[in-house]
Amino acid sequence: MDERIIALEERLAYQDKALADLDDVVQGLARQVDQLDRKLSALTEWLRNPGQEVGPPDERPPHY
């Protein structure tokens, strides 16, 4: 009986670790989606108003 409990506890520990790892992945993907959503919104706004400058104005390129 003790061996079965130990085996179940080991499986539970691995499942807890797997869930924690998956949660980290999901959180990272959610951050990426938020970033991409902000970029898409900025791009959409720029396309609606093409006269607006994007980025710093009159900045010299780094190779000068």
PyMOL Python script that loads the backbone (N, CA, C, O; Angstrom):
from pymol import cmd

cmd.read_pdbstr("""\
ATOM      1  N   MET A   1       0.821  -1.193   0.000  1.00  0.00           N
ATOM      2  CA  MET A   1       0.000   0.000   0.000  1.00  0.00           C
ATOM      3  C   MET A   1       0.866   1.259   0.000  1.00  0.00           C
ATOM      4  O   MET A   1       0.574   2.218  -0.715  1.00  0.00           O
ATOM      5  N   ASP A   2       1.932   1.254   0.803  1.00  0.00           N
ATOM      6  CA  ASP A   2       2.811   2.413   0.858  1.00  0.00           C
ATOM      7  C   ASP A   2       3.464   2.692  -0.486  1.00  0.00           C
ATOM      8  O   ASP A   2       3.654   3.852  -0.852  1.00  0.00           O
ATOM      9  N   GLU A   3       3.809   1.644  -1.227  1.00  0.00           N
ATOM     10  CA  GLU A   3       4.431   1.828  -2.543  1.00  0.00           C
ATOM     11  C   GLU A   3       3.476   2.512  -3.505  1.00  0.00           C
ATOM     12  O   GLU A   3       3.895   3.349  -4.303  1.00  0.00           O
ATOM     13  N   ARG A   4       2.198   2.165  -3.438  1.00  0.00           N
ATOM     14  CA  ARG A   4       1.208   2.789  -4.307  1.00  0.00           C
ATOM     15  C   ARG A   4       1.045   4.270  -3.970  1.00  0.00           C
ATOM     16  O   ARG A   4       0.908   5.103  -4.867  1.00  0.00           O
ATOM     17  N   ILE A   5       1.061   4.592  -2.696  1.00  0.00           N
ATOM     18  CA  ILE A   5       0.930   5.992  -2.284  1.00  0.00           C
ATOM     19  C   ILE A   5       2.147   6.786  -2.739  1.00  0.00           C
ATOM     20  O   ILE A   5       2.024   7.909  -3.226  1.00  0.00           O
ATOM     21  N   ILE A   6       3.318   6.189  -2.576  1.00  0.00           N
ATOM     22  CA  ILE A   6       4.542   6.863  -3.008  1.00  0.00           C
ATOM     23  C   ILE A   6       4.510   7.081  -4.518  1.00  0.00           C
ATOM     24  O   ILE A   6       4.868   8.156  -4.999  1.00  0.00           O
ATOM     25  N   ALA A   7       4.082   6.062  -5.268  1.00  0.00           N
ATOM     26  CA  ALA A   7       4.003   6.191  -6.725  1.00  0.00           C
ATOM     27  C   ALA A   7       3.006   7.285  -7.119  1.00  0.00           C
ATOM     28  O   ALA A   7       3.272   8.060  -8.037  1.00  0.00           O
ATOM     29  N   LEU A   8       1.871   7.350  -6.437  1.00  0.00           N
ATOM     30  CA  LEU A   8       0.889   8.393  -6.726  1.00  0.00           C
ATOM     31  C   LEU A   8       1.432   9.782  -6.383  1.00  0.00           C
ATOM     32  O   LEU A   8       1.189  10.741  -7.115  1.00  0.00           O
ATOM     33  N   GLU A   9       2.155   9.891  -5.292  1.00  0.00           N
ATOM     34  CA  GLU A   9       2.741  11.178  -4.910  1.00  0.00           C
ATOM     35  C   GLU A   9       3.786  11.619  -5.932  1.00  0.00           C
ATOM     36  O   GLU A   9       3.887  12.802  -6.254  1.00  0.00           O
ATOM     37  N   GLU A  10       4.556  10.667  -6.435  1.00  0.00           N
ATOM     38  CA  GLU A  10       5.547  10.999  -7.463  1.00  0.00           C
ATOM     39  C   GLU A  10       4.853  11.497  -8.734  1.00  0.00           C
ATOM     40  O   GLU A  10       5.266  12.497  -9.321  1.00  0.00           O
ATOM     41  N   ARG A  11       3.816  10.804  -9.148  1.00  0.00           N
ATOM     42  CA  ARG A  11       3.073  11.223 -10.345  1.00  0.00           C
ATOM     43  C   ARG A  11       2.463  12.602 -10.152  1.00  0.00           C
ATOM     44  O   ARG A  11       2.473  13.429 -11.064  1.00  0.00           O
ATOM     45  N   LEU A  12       1.933  12.844  -8.961  1.00  0.00           N
ATOM     46  CA  LEU A  12       1.346  14.152  -8.665  1.00  0.00           C
ATOM     47  C   LEU A  12       2.412  15.247  -8.714  1.00  0.00           C
ATOM     48  O   LEU A  12       2.158  16.343  -9.213  1.00  0.00           O
ATOM     49  N   ALA A  13       3.584  14.950  -8.202  1.00  0.00           N
ATOM     50  CA  ALA A  13       4.668  15.940  -8.227  1.00  0.00           C
ATOM     51  C   ALA A  13       5.068  16.258  -9.669  1.00  0.00           C
ATOM     52  O   ALA A  13       5.291  17.423  -9.997  1.00  0.00           O
ATOM     53  N   TYR A  14       5.161  15.256 -10.526  1.00  0.00           N
ATOM     54  CA  TYR A  14       5.493  15.489 -11.943  1.00  0.00           C
ATOM     55  C   TYR A  14       4.381  16.286 -12.636  1.00  0.00           C
ATOM     56  O   TYR A  14       4.657  17.167 -13.450  1.00  0.00           O
ATOM     57  N   GLN A  15       3.139  15.972 -12.310  1.00  0.00           N
ATOM     58  CA  GLN A  15       2.030  16.703 -12.918  1.00  0.00           C
ATOM     59  C   GLN A  15       2.007  18.158 -12.450  1.00  0.00           C
ATOM     60  O   GLN A  15       1.720  19.059 -13.239  1.00  0.00           O
ATOM     61  N   ASP A  16       2.307  18.389 -11.181  1.00  0.00           N
ATOM     62  CA  ASP A  16       2.387  19.761 -10.680  1.00  0.00           C
ATOM     63  C   ASP A  16       3.481  20.536 -11.404  1.00  0.00           C
ATOM     64  O   ASP A  16       3.290  21.697 -11.766  1.00  0.00           O
ATOM     65  N   LYS A  17       4.624  19.895 -11.613  1.00  0.00           N
ATOM     66  CA  LYS A  17       5.730  20.538 -12.324  1.00  0.00           C
ATOM     67  C   LYS A  17       5.343  20.835 -13.765  1.00  0.00           C
ATOM     68  O   LYS A  17       5.631  21.914 -14.282  1.00  0.00           O
ATOM     69  N   ALA A  18       4.687  19.873 -14.413  1.00  0.00           N
ATOM     70  CA  ALA A  18       4.268  20.065 -15.802  1.00  0.00           C
ATOM     71  C   ALA A  18       3.258  21.210 -15.899  1.00  0.00           C
ATOM     72  O   ALA A  18       3.328  22.009 -16.832  1.00  0.00           O
ATOM     73  N   LEU A  19       2.333  21.301 -14.964  1.00  0.00           N
ATOM     74  CA  LEU A  19       1.352  22.384 -14.964  1.00  0.00           C
ATOM     75  C   LEU A  19       2.024  23.732 -14.752  1.00  0.00           C
ATOM     76  O   LEU A  19       1.656  24.717 -15.392  1.00  0.00           O
ATOM     77  N   ALA A  20       2.998  23.782 -13.866  1.00  0.00           N
ATOM     78  CA  ALA A  20       3.725  25.035 -13.628  1.00  0.00           C
ATOM     79  C   ALA A  20       4.485  25.455 -14.887  1.00  0.00           C
ATOM     80  O   ALA A  20       4.498  26.634 -15.242  1.00  0.00           O
ATOM     81  N   ASP A  21       5.114  24.493 -15.557  1.00  0.00           N
ATOM     82  CA  ASP A  21       5.839  24.798 -16.796  1.00  0.00           C
ATOM     83  C   ASP A  21       4.887  25.295 -17.880  1.00  0.00           C
ATOM     84  O   ASP A  21       5.188  26.263 -18.579  1.00  0.00           O
ATOM     85  N   LEU A  22       3.751  24.638 -18.017  1.00  0.00           N
ATOM     86  CA  LEU A  22       2.765  25.060 -19.011  1.00  0.00           C
ATOM     87  C   LEU A  22       2.208  26.445 -18.685  1.00  0.00           C
ATOM     88  O   LEU A  22       1.952  27.243 -19.587  1.00  0.00           O
ATOM     89  N   ASP A  23       2.023  26.725 -17.413  1.00  0.00           N
ATOM     90  CA  ASP A  23       1.541  28.045 -17.006  1.00  0.00           C
ATOM     91  C   ASP A  23       2.544  29.125 -17.397  1.00  0.00           C
ATOM     92  O   ASP A  23       2.152  30.199 -17.853  1.00  0.00           O
ATOM     93  N   ASP A  24       3.832  28.847 -17.223  1.00  0.00           N
ATOM     94  CA  ASP A  24       4.874  29.794 -17.637  1.00  0.00           C
ATOM     95  C   ASP A  24       4.807  30.049 -19.137  1.00  0.00           C
ATOM     96  O   ASP A  24       4.933  31.188 -19.586  1.00  0.00           O
ATOM     97  N   VAL A  25       4.610  28.998 -19.901  1.00  0.00           N
ATOM     98  CA  VAL A  25       4.522  29.128 -21.356  1.00  0.00           C
ATOM     99  C   VAL A  25       3.303  29.967 -21.739  1.00  0.00           C
ATOM    100  O   VAL A  25       3.391  30.853 -22.589  1.00  0.00           O
ATOM    101  N   VAL A  26       2.172  29.681 -21.107  1.00  0.00           N
ATOM    102  CA  VAL A  26       0.945  30.416 -21.423  1.00  0.00           C
ATOM    103  C   VAL A  26       1.102  31.894 -21.068  1.00  0.00           C
ATOM    104  O   VAL A  26       0.664  32.758 -21.827  1.00  0.00           O
ATOM    105  N   GLN A  27       1.712  32.191 -19.946  1.00  0.00           N
ATOM    106  CA  GLN A  27       1.928  33.585 -19.556  1.00  0.00           C
ATOM    107  C   GLN A  27       2.848  34.297 -20.545  1.00  0.00           C
ATOM    108  O   GLN A  27       2.610  35.453 -20.895  1.00  0.00           O
ATOM    109  N   GLY A  28       3.887  33.616 -20.990  1.00  0.00           N
ATOM    110  CA  GLY A  28       4.787  34.198 -21.991  1.00  0.00           C
ATOM    111  C   GLY A  28       4.063  34.472 -23.300  1.00  0.00           C
ATOM    112  O   GLY A  28       4.250  35.521 -23.916  1.00  0.00           O
ATOM    113  N   LEU A  29       3.244  33.532 -23.716  1.00  0.00           N
ATOM    114  CA  LEU A  29       2.478  33.723 -24.948  1.00  0.00           C
ATOM    115  C   LEU A  29       1.464  34.852 -24.802  1.00  0.00           C
ATOM    116  O   LEU A  29       1.228  35.598 -25.752  1.00  0.00           O
ATOM    117  N   ALA A  30       0.869  34.981 -23.633  1.00  0.00           N
ATOM    118  CA  ALA A  30      -0.086  36.069 -23.403  1.00  0.00           C
ATOM    119  C   ALA A  30       0.619  37.425 -23.502  1.00  0.00           C
ATOM    120  O   ALA A  30       0.060  38.379 -24.043  1.00  0.00           O
ATOM    121  N   ARG A  31       1.851  37.508 -22.976  1.00  0.00           N
ATOM    122  CA  ARG A  31       2.619  38.757 -23.104  1.00  0.00           C
ATOM    123  C   ARG A  31       2.919  39.058 -24.566  1.00  0.00           C
ATOM    124  O   ARG A  31       2.823  40.205 -25.002  1.00  0.00           O
ATOM    125  N   GLN A  32       3.283  38.026 -25.321  1.00  0.00           N
ATOM    126  CA  GLN A  32       3.557  38.223 -26.743  1.00  0.00           C
ATOM    127  C   GLN A  32       2.308  38.678 -27.491  1.00  0.00           C
ATOM    128  O   GLN A  32       2.383  39.563 -28.344  1.00  0.00           O
ATOM    129  N   VAL A  33       1.168  38.083 -27.178  1.00  0.00           N
ATOM    130  CA  VAL A  33      -0.082  38.465 -27.828  1.00  0.00           C
ATOM    131  C   VAL A  33      -0.401  39.922 -27.504  1.00  0.00           C
ATOM    132  O   VAL A  33      -0.818  40.672 -28.386  1.00  0.00           O
ATOM    133  N   ASP A  34      -0.213  40.328 -26.257  1.00  0.00           N
ATOM    134  CA  ASP A  34      -0.466  41.721 -25.880  1.00  0.00           C
ATOM    135  C   ASP A  34       0.444  42.667 -26.647  1.00  0.00           C
ATOM    136  O   ASP A  34      -0.002  43.708 -27.131  1.00  0.00           O
ATOM    137  N   GLN A  35       1.721  42.307 -26.760  1.00  0.00           N
ATOM    138  CA  GLN A  35       2.678  43.125 -27.521  1.00  0.00           C
ATOM    139  C   GLN A  35       2.256  43.242 -28.979  1.00  0.00           C
ATOM    140  O   GLN A  35       2.227  44.336 -29.543  1.00  0.00           O
ATOM    141  N   LEU A  36       1.935  42.121 -29.572  1.00  0.00           N
ATOM    142  CA  LEU A  36       1.533  42.123 -30.975  1.00  0.00           C
ATOM    143  C   LEU A  36       0.228  42.885 -31.188  1.00  0.00           C
ATOM    144  O   LEU A  36       0.044  43.543 -32.212  1.00  0.00           O
ATOM    145  N   ASP A  37      -0.662  42.792 -30.227  1.00  0.00           N
ATOM    146  CA  ASP A  37      -1.925  43.532 -30.324  1.00  0.00           C
ATOM    147  C   ASP A  37      -1.668  45.032 -30.305  1.00  0.00           C
ATOM    148  O   ASP A  37      -2.273  45.775 -31.078  1.00  0.00           O
ATOM    149  N   ARG A  38      -0.769  45.487 -29.424  1.00  0.00           N
ATOM    150  CA  ARG A  38      -0.430  46.913 -29.390  1.00  0.00           C
ATOM    151  C   ARG A  38       0.225  47.351 -30.694  1.00  0.00           C
ATOM    152  O   ARG A  38      -0.082  48.423 -31.216  1.00  0.00           O
ATOM    153  N   LYS A  39       1.122  46.528 -31.219  1.00  0.00           N
ATOM    154  CA  LYS A  39       1.779  46.873 -32.483  1.00  0.00           C
ATOM    155  C   LYS A  39       0.773  46.908 -33.629  1.00  0.00           C
ATOM    156  O   LYS A  39       0.834  47.792 -34.484  1.00  0.00           O
ATOM    157  N   LEU A  40      -0.142  45.959 -33.649  1.00  0.00           N
ATOM    158  CA  LEU A  40      -1.158  45.930 -34.693  1.00  0.00           C
ATOM    159  C   LEU A  40      -2.061  47.155 -34.597  1.00  0.00           C
ATOM    160  O   LEU A  40      -2.420  47.740 -35.619  1.00  0.00           O
ATOM    161  N   SER A  41      -2.423  47.540 -33.398  1.00  0.00           N
ATOM    162  CA  SER A  41      -3.249  48.729 -33.219  1.00  0.00           C
ATOM    163  C   SER A  41      -2.518  49.972 -33.712  1.00  0.00           C
ATOM    164  O   SER A  41      -3.117  50.819 -34.375  1.00  0.00           O
ATOM    165  N   ALA A  42      -1.224  50.090 -33.392  1.00  0.00           N
ATOM    166  CA  ALA A  42      -0.442  51.239 -33.850  1.00  0.00           C
ATOM    167  C   ALA A  42      -0.342  51.242 -35.372  1.00  0.00           C
ATOM    168  O   ALA A  42      -0.474  52.292 -36.001  1.00  0.00           O
ATOM    169  N   LEU A  43      -0.112  50.086 -35.958  1.00  0.00           N
ATOM    170  CA  LEU A  43      -0.010  49.993 -37.410  1.00  0.00           C
ATOM    171  C   LEU A  43      -1.341  50.322 -38.077  1.00  0.00           C
ATOM    172  O   LEU A  43      -1.375  51.016 -39.093  1.00  0.00           O
ATOM    173  N   THR A  44      -2.426  49.829 -37.511  1.00  0.00           N
ATOM    174  CA  THR A  44      -3.751  50.123 -38.051  1.00  0.00           C
ATOM    175  C   THR A  44      -4.024  51.623 -37.989  1.00  0.00           C
ATOM    176  O   THR A  44      -4.536  52.208 -38.944  1.00  0.00           O
ATOM    177  N   GLU A  45      -3.682  52.236 -36.869  1.00  0.00           N
ATOM    178  CA  GLU A  45      -3.889  53.676 -36.727  1.00  0.00           C
ATOM    179  C   GLU A  45      -3.035  54.438 -37.737  1.00  0.00           C
ATOM    180  O   GLU A  45      -3.493  55.418 -38.323  1.00  0.00           O
ATOM    181  N   TRP A  46      -1.805  53.995 -37.940  1.00  0.00           N
ATOM    182  CA  TRP A  46      -0.917  54.653 -38.904  1.00  0.00           C
ATOM    183  C   TRP A  46      -1.466  54.524 -40.325  1.00  0.00           C
ATOM    184  O   TRP A  46      -1.386  55.468 -41.111  1.00  0.00           O
ATOM    185  N   LEU A  47      -2.024  53.354 -40.655  1.00  0.00           N
ATOM    186  CA  LEU A  47      -2.583  53.158 -41.979  1.00  0.00           C
ATOM    187  C   LEU A  47      -3.828  54.024 -42.201  1.00  0.00           C
ATOM    188  O   LEU A  47      -4.098  54.449 -43.324  1.00  0.00           O
ATOM    189  N   ARG A  48      -4.571  54.277 -41.145  1.00  0.00           N
ATOM    190  CA  ARG A  48      -5.740  55.153 -41.262  1.00  0.00           C
ATOM    191  C   ARG A  48      -5.330  56.613 -41.424  1.00  0.00           C
ATOM    192  O   ARG A  48      -6.049  57.388 -42.054  1.00  0.00           O
ATOM    193  N   ASN A  49      -4.187  56.996 -40.864  1.00  0.00           N
ATOM    194  CA  ASN A  49      -3.692  58.370 -40.915  1.00  0.00           C
ATOM    195  C   ASN A  49      -2.248  58.346 -41.422  1.00  0.00           C
ATOM    196  O   ASN A  49      -1.327  58.538 -40.628  1.00  0.00           O
ATOM    197  N   PRO A  50      -2.028  58.120 -42.701  1.00  0.00           N
ATOM    198  CA  PRO A  50      -0.662  57.919 -43.206  1.00  0.00           C
ATOM    199  C   PRO A  50       0.238  59.143 -43.108  1.00  0.00           C
ATOM    200  O   PRO A  50       1.450  59.007 -43.278  1.00  0.00           O
ATOM    201  N   GLY A  51      -0.290  60.314 -42.847  1.00  0.00           N
ATOM    202  CA  GLY A  51       0.550  61.500 -42.750  1.00  0.00           C
ATOM    203  C   GLY A  51       1.313  61.594 -41.440  1.00  0.00           C
ATOM    204  O   GLY A  51       2.236  62.400 -41.326  1.00  0.00           O
ATOM    205  N   GLN A  52       0.952  60.793 -40.456  1.00  0.00           N
ATOM    206  CA  GLN A  52       1.614  60.852 -39.153  1.00  0.00           C
ATOM    207  C   GLN A  52       2.968  60.165 -39.215  1.00  0.00           C
ATOM    208  O   GLN A  52       3.130  59.126 -39.856  1.00  0.00           O
ATOM    209  N   GLU A  53       3.932  60.763 -38.537  1.00  0.00           N
ATOM    210  CA  GLU A  53       5.260  60.156 -38.451  1.00  0.00           C
ATOM    211  C   GLU A  53       5.259  59.035 -37.420  1.00  0.00           C
ATOM    212  O   GLU A  53       4.603  59.126 -36.382  1.00  0.00           O
ATOM    213  N   VAL A  54       5.991  57.997 -37.718  1.00  0.00           N
ATOM    214  CA  VAL A  54       6.181  56.907 -36.772  1.00  0.00           C
ATOM    215  C   VAL A  54       7.654  56.878 -36.426  1.00  0.00           C
ATOM    216  O   VAL A  54       8.503  56.816 -37.316  1.00  0.00           O
ATOM    217  N   GLY A  55       7.960  56.923 -35.154  1.00  0.00           N
ATOM    218  CA  GLY A  55       9.353  56.903 -34.724  1.00  0.00           C
ATOM    219  C   GLY A  55       9.861  58.305 -34.486  1.00  0.00           C
ATOM    220  O   GLY A  55       9.125  59.274 -34.670  1.00  0.00           O
ATOM    221  N   PRO A  56      11.105  58.425 -34.080  1.00  0.00           N
ATOM    222  CA  PRO A  56      11.680  59.741 -33.779  1.00  0.00           C
ATOM    223  C   PRO A  56      11.859  60.569 -35.054  1.00  0.00           C
ATOM    224  O   PRO A  56      12.350  60.052 -36.058  1.00  0.00           O
ATOM    225  N   PRO A  57      11.470  61.841 -35.028  1.00  0.00           N
ATOM    226  CA  PRO A  57      11.591  62.679 -36.227  1.00  0.00           C
ATOM    227  C   PRO A  57      13.027  63.139 -36.465  1.00  0.00           C
ATOM    228  O   PRO A  57      13.750  63.459 -35.522  1.00  0.00           O
ATOM    229  N   ASP A  58      13.424  63.169 -37.717  1.00  0.00           N
ATOM    230  CA  ASP A  58      14.710  63.714 -38.156  1.00  0.00           C
ATOM    231  C   ASP A  58      15.899  63.185 -37.357  1.00  0.00           C
ATOM    232  O   ASP A  58      16.817  63.937 -37.029  1.00  0.00           O
ATOM    233  N   GLU A  59      15.881  61.925 -37.052  1.00  0.00           N
ATOM    234  CA  GLU A  59      17.012  61.342 -36.334  1.00  0.00           C
ATOM    235  C   GLU A  59      18.011  60.812 -37.361  1.00  0.00           C
ATOM    236  O   GLU A  59      17.628  60.152 -38.327  1.00  0.00           O
ATOM    237  N   ARG A  60      19.284  61.103 -37.145  1.00  0.00           N
ATOM    238  CA  ARG A  60      20.297  60.626 -38.079  1.00  0.00           C
ATOM    239  C   ARG A  60      20.465  59.117 -37.939  1.00  0.00           C
ATOM    240  O   ARG A  60      20.428  58.595 -36.825  1.00  0.00           O
ATOM    241  N   PRO A  61      20.645  58.420 -39.031  1.00  0.00           N
ATOM    242  CA  PRO A  61      20.870  56.980 -38.955  1.00  0.00           C
ATOM    243  C   PRO A  61      22.158  56.677 -38.199  1.00  0.00           C
ATOM    244  O   PRO A  61      23.079  57.493 -38.203  1.00  0.00           O
ATOM    245  N   PRO A  62      22.235  55.523 -37.554  1.00  0.00           N
ATOM    246  CA  PRO A  62      23.408  55.207 -36.733  1.00  0.00           C
ATOM    247  C   PRO A  62      24.701  55.040 -37.525  1.00  0.00           C
ATOM    248  O   PRO A  62      25.774  55.060 -36.922  1.00  0.00           O
ATOM    249  N   HIS A  63      24.651  54.877 -38.830  1.00  0.00           N
ATOM    250  CA  HIS A  63      25.880  54.676 -39.587  1.00  0.00           C
ATOM    251  C   HIS A  63      26.559  55.981 -39.966  1.00  0.00           C
ATOM    252  O   HIS A  63      27.615  55.937 -40.597  1.00  0.00           O
ATOM    253  N   TYR A  64      26.011  57.145 -39.618  1.00  0.00           N
ATOM    254  CA  TYR A  64      26.658  58.419 -39.903  1.00  0.00           C
ATOM    255  C   TYR A  64      27.589  58.820 -38.813  1.00  0.00           C
ATOM    256  O   TYR A  64      28.219  59.874 -38.896  1.00  0.00           O
TER     257      TYR A  64
END
""", "prot")
cmd.dss("prot")
cmd.show_as("cartoon", "prot")
cmd.util.cbc("prot")
cmd.orient("prot")
